Amino acid sequence: MSIYAIGYLRHDVSGAHLLCDEIRIRSLAERLGYHLRTIVTFASGADDLGLRLRNLAEAYRADAVVVPGVAHFDDGVVPTKLLRIADVITVEPEYTYARIGWARREYLR
């Protein structure tokens, strides 16, 4: 059974390191045993980033979203909408923001 992930980064945050960040995402996903389905790149100011990433994670049946770091999220905050369905794993520092458990989901909006 495969466990799936998608990668995400923001072009304006990665800048000249875009390819390096993609390689780091691929490497970490592989090391953790995820089958990386795609890497998506957005520019700054994407409308409702949490919802967009949530929809992509659902479409790819991803258990996790791998990002270079929280700076790639608006205001450096991992979107709750995304954590409702997937873990978020940062490359630097290597950390996992666990998806929100079923028991707590009813208390979030």
PEFENLIN-V376107 format. One line per field, one symbol per residue. ss: DSSP state (H for helix, E for strand, L for the rest). phi: phi as a letter, one per 30 degrees, with the letter a starting at -180 (. if undefined). psi: psi as a letter, one per 40 degrees, with the letter a starting at -180 (. if undefined). A space follows every 10 residues. Layout:
ss->???
phi->???
psi->???
//
This chain:
ss->LLEEEEEEEE HHHHHHHHHH HHHHHHHHHH HLLEEEEEEE EELLLLLLHH HHHHHHHHHL LLLEEEELLH HHLHHHLLLH HHHLLLEEEE LLLLEEELLL LHHHHLLLL
phi->.cccbbcbac edddhdcedd dddddedded ddjdcddabc bcddiddhee dddddddddc hddbbcbdad ddcehicdde edddbbdccc dbddaccddd dedcedccc
psi->hihiiiihih ddddbeeddd dddddddddd deeihhdihi hiiifhhgdd ddddddddde fheihhidie eeihefhhhd ddedeiihhi dhihihhiih iddedeei.
//
